Amino acid sequence: MTALFRTTFGFASTAGEVLAGVDLSGTRAVVTGATSGVGVETSLALVRAGAAVAFLGHFALTVGLHDALARAGGARIVSLSSNAHLACPVIFDDLDHRFRFYDPIGAYGESETADVLLAVEADRRWSGDGIRANAERLWTVASDMVS
């Protein structure tokens, strides 16, 4: 079982504050969802702390790590999503919006739903390999991008 740890950081803490004074030189970090919001803020904070940061899509990263996660024993995948997944199902027949109007908010909601579905399916397929997956719904997250 993972030991509980306490931190002084909370809702108003930014990624920059969390990493203040941390030297990540020579460290590589992989961030998914780094094109906006929390992902951008996290990537910038990691770079400022000296890490080399790469962006990789959720599915590609998860599938690519399967064997290493299985070898680790007791690995856990946590897929982060927002409330937007509640309003937007994934339209599998038209993933790239070729046959329907493109709505940026709707597309964002679909991507959040896809994140949840990734966790559900990874857990279904890989729990026998010692890999458990779940999705967490984020609320509002304070960042340096928002005053």
C-alpha positions as CSV (number, residue, x, y, z in Angstrom):
1,M,0.0,0.0,0.0
2,T,1.2,3.5,-0.8
3,A,2.1,5.6,2.3
4,L,0.1,8.8,2.7
5,F,2.1,12.0,2.6
6,R,1.1,15.5,3.5
7,T,1.9,18.7,1.7
8,T,1.5,22.4,2.3
9,F,0.2,22.9,-1.2
10,G,-3.5,23.3,-1.9
11,F,-6.1,24.6,-4.3
12,A,-4.4,28.0,-4.9
13,S,-0.9,26.5,-5.4
14,T,0.6,26.7,-8.9
15,A,2.9,24.2,-10.6
16,G,5.7,26.8,-10.4
17,E,5.2,27.1,-6.6
18,V,5.3,23.3,-6.2
19,L,8.5,23.0,-8.1
20,A,10.2,26.1,-6.7
21,G,13.8,25.2,-5.7
22,V,13.6,21.7,-7.3
23,D,16.4,21.0,-9.8
24,L,15.3,18.6,-12.5
25,S,18.4,18.9,-14.7
26,G,19.0,15.7,-16.5
27,T,15.4,14.5,-15.9
28,R,13.0,13.6,-18.7
29,A,9.3,14.2,-18.2
30,V,6.5,13.0,-20.4
31,V,3.3,15.2,-20.2
32,T,0.0,14.3,-21.9
33,G,-2.5,17.0,-22.6
34,A,0.2,19.7,-22.8
35,T,-1.6,21.9,-25.3
36,S,-3.6,23.9,-22.9
37,G,-4.5,24.6,-19.3
38,V,-3.0,22.4,-16.6
39,G,-0.8,20.5,-19.1
40,V,0.8,23.7,-20.4
41,E,1.3,25.0,-16.9
42,T,2.9,21.7,-15.8
43,S,5.1,21.6,-18.8
44,L,6.4,25.2,-18.3
45,A,7.1,24.6,-14.7
46,L,9.0,21.4,-15.5
47,V,11.1,23.1,-18.1
48,R,11.9,26.0,-15.7
49,A,13.1,23.4,-13.2
50,G,15.5,22.0,-15.8
51,A,13.6,18.9,-17.1
52,A,13.4,18.0,-20.8
53,V,9.7,17.7,-21.6
54,A,8.0,15.7,-24.3
55,F,4.4,15.6,-25.3
56,L,2.8,12.3,-26.1
57,G,-0.9,11.4,-26.6
58,H,-2.6,9.6,-23.8
59,F,-3.4,6.4,-25.7
60,A,0.1,6.1,-27.3
61,L,1.8,6.6,-24.0
62,T,-0.4,4.1,-22.1
63,V,0.0,1.4,-24.7
64,G,3.7,2.0,-25.1
65,L,4.2,1.6,-21.3
66,H,2.1,-1.6,-20.9
67,D,5.0,-4.1,-20.6
68,A,7.0,-1.9,-18.2
69,L,3.9,-1.3,-16.1
70,A,3.2,-5.0,-16.0
71,R,6.7,-5.8,-14.9
72,A,6.6,-3.2,-12.2
73,G,3.8,-5.1,-10.4
74,G,1.0,-3.1,-8.9
75,A,1.2,-0.3,-11.4
76,R,-1.5,2.3,-11.5
77,I,-2.7,4.5,-14.4
78,V,-4.6,7.7,-13.5
79,S,-6.4,9.5,-16.3
80,L,-7.4,13.0,-15.5
81,S,-10.6,14.5,-16.9
82,S,-12.9,17.4,-16.4
83,N,-16.6,17.9,-16.0
84,A,-16.8,18.4,-19.8
85,H,-17.0,14.6,-20.2
86,L,-20.4,14.6,-18.6
87,A,-22.0,16.5,-21.6
88,C,-20.2,15.0,-24.6
89,P,-20.0,11.4,-25.7
90,V,-17.4,10.3,-28.1
91,I,-18.9,10.0,-31.6
92,F,-16.8,7.1,-32.9
93,D,-18.3,7.3,-36.4
94,D,-16.9,10.7,-36.9
95,L,-13.8,11.2,-34.7
96,D,-12.3,13.9,-36.9
97,H,-15.5,15.9,-37.5
98,R,-15.7,15.3,-41.2
99,F,-19.4,14.9,-41.3
100,R,-20.6,17.2,-38.6
101,F,-20.1,20.8,-37.5
102,Y,-16.9,21.3,-35.5
103,D,-17.5,22.8,-32.1
104,P,-14.3,23.4,-30.0
105,I,-16.2,23.0,-26.7
106,G,-17.8,19.8,-27.9
107,A,-14.5,18.4,-29.2
108,Y,-12.9,19.2,-25.9
109,G,-15.7,17.3,-24.1
110,E,-15.2,14.3,-26.4
111,S,-11.5,14.3,-25.6
112,E,-12.3,14.3,-21.9
113,T,-14.7,11.4,-22.4
114,A,-12.0,9.5,-24.3
115,D,-9.7,10.0,-21.4
116,V,-12.2,8.4,-19.1
117,L,-12.9,5.5,-21.5
118,L,-9.1,4.9,-21.8
119,A,-9.0,4.3,-18.0
120,V,-12.1,2.1,-18.0
121,E,-10.8,-0.1,-20.9
122,A,-7.2,-0.3,-19.6
123,D,-8.5,-1.5,-16.3
124,R,-10.7,-4.1,-17.9
125,R,-8.0,-5.4,-20.2
126,W,-4.9,-5.1,-18.0
127,S,-6.1,-5.6,-14.4
128,G,-5.0,-9.3,-14.8
129,D,-1.5,-8.0,-15.6
130,G,-1.3,-6.2,-12.3
131,I,-2.2,-2.8,-13.8
132,R,-5.1,-0.9,-12.4
133,A,-6.5,2.2,-14.0
134,N,-9.0,4.8,-13.0
135,A,-10.1,8.3,-14.0
136,E,-10.2,11.3,-11.8
137,R,-12.3,14.3,-12.5
138,L,-10.5,17.6,-12.0
139,W,-12.3,20.6,-10.7
140,T,-10.8,24.1,-11.2
141,V,-7.1,24.1,-10.9
142,A,-5.2,27.4,-10.1
143,S,-2.3,28.1,-12.3
144,D,0.2,30.9,-13.2
145,M,-1.9,31.4,-16.4
146,V,-4.9,32.6,-14.5
147,S,-4.8,35.6,-12.1
